[in-house]
Amino acid sequence: MSIEKDIKQKSFKNVYQKVAVNLMYTDSWLLNHYTQLLKPYNLSDKQYFVLKILCESHPDTVSVNFILERMLDKMSNASRLVDKLIEKKLVVKVRSKIDKRSMNVAITPKGLLLVDELNKKVALWEANYSRLTKEEIKILHNLLNKMRDSVSKRF
């Protein structure tokens, strides 16, 4: 289906507006699918991304700032997300070995198992949702990087 049909809009001012709207619509579409995938686990997409960050850092502990720097949404409240994950016993806070006054975050064995299970489901979903070939995916990836790179150099 085309973006025009999906959002019931007949035309756009120009191709740049059309692409921008399509990217925002696609972002929303992807997040909606992630939300549905994570719903049975009582996790938000942001909580899942925190768990993935911690899993990649495992067995090391990391600061909340480290997590925030790697979040897709830089406006996320990483401290609140960590607190929610602590309540679910998926992460723990531990005293920093470097600065005894600060706390770091580590993923628990329960959290590691959950990320492993979810990664398998996400990989299956990702493999099934796309009609794009691997070559087309690479091209799209490069074009998105190029687009972000050109915009960030201007502002």
N, C-alpha and C positions, 0 to 999 in steps of 0.2 A: 504494500500500500504506500502511497506517496504522502509526504508531509501535508500537502494541501488537503487530501482526503481525511487524514488522521485528525487534523485540527479544524477541518471544515472552513478553510480559508482559500479564497479563489486565487489570490495573487499576493506577491510581496513587492516591496519598493525596488529591490534589486537582489542579485544572487547572494550578496554578502548577508543581507537580512535573512534570506531563506536558509542559508547554512547555519547562521546563529540560532534561529528558531529550531531548526532540525536538531542541532547539537543539544539544546536545552531540553527539547522533547525526548530525545534519545536518552539523555542523562536521567530524566524522570522515569522513563520506561525501564532502564536498567536497575535503578534503585528500587522500583516497585517489585521487580522480580526478585532482587536480593531480599527485600522485606518479606515476601511470601515464603522464600526458602528458609529464612531464619525464624519465622514466626513460631513454628512448633518447638523451637529451642528457647523461646522467650528472650531472644537477643535482638538488638537493633543492629543495623549495618555498621554504625560507629563502634559499638561494643565489639563486634566481630573483627573490625579492622584493628582495634587495640589488641585483641587477642593474637591476631596474626603478627603484629609488630613484636609482641612479647615472645611469641613462638620463635620468630626469626632470631631474636636476641638470646634465647635460651641456650645455655644455662645461666648466662649473665643476667644481672638485674639492671634496670634502667630507671632513669628519672622520669617524672611526669613531663618535664620539658622535652626530653628525648622523644617521648610518645607524640607529643603535640607537633613537633617538627616534622614528623613522618605521616601525620594524619592527612587524609585527602581534603577534609574540611578544616581549614586552619582556624575557624571560629568555634571549633568544638570545645566543650568544657571537659578537658581530659581528666581533671581531678574528679569530677562528678561521675564520668564514665568508669574510672578505676574503682570508685566507691561502690558503684552498682555491681561491678564484677567481683568485688570482694564479698558483697552480700551473697552472691551466687557461688562463692567458694571456687572461683575460676582463677583468681589472682590473689596475691598477698603482698603486703607492704613489709619491707625489711630495711633495717638500718643500713645506710651507706657505709661501705668499708673505707671510703676515702674521706667523707665528711660525716662524722658521727652525729651531727645535728640534723642531717637530712635523711629522708626516707626514699627508698627506691621501690620499684615494683617488679615482681616476678610472677610468672605463670605457674599455676599448680599442675600436678599430674592430671587432675580432672580437666583442667583447661586445655592441656596438651591433647588429651584424648578427644575432647570436643572439637578442637581445631582440625585434628586429623580427619575426623568424621565429616565435618563440614567442608573441608577442602575437597574431599572426594565428591560430595554432592555438588559443590560449585563447579568443579571440573566437568562433571557430567552435564550440568546445565549449560555451561559455556560451550561445550562441544556440540550441543544440540540446538542452541538458539540461533546459530549463525548459518546463513547460506553462503557466507564468504569463504573463499579458498584460503589456504595458509598464505599464499602470495598476496591476495587482496587484503588480508589482515595486516600483513607487514606494511603494505602501501598505506593503508588507513592509519596505522600507528605512526608512520613517518610523517604523514600529512598533518596529523593532529599535533605532533611535536613541533613541526615547522610553523604551524599556525600560532601556537602558544609562544614560541620563541620570537616570532616577528612582532607579536603584540607586546610582549614584555619589554622589548628593546625600545618601543616608542613611548612607554609611559613611565 
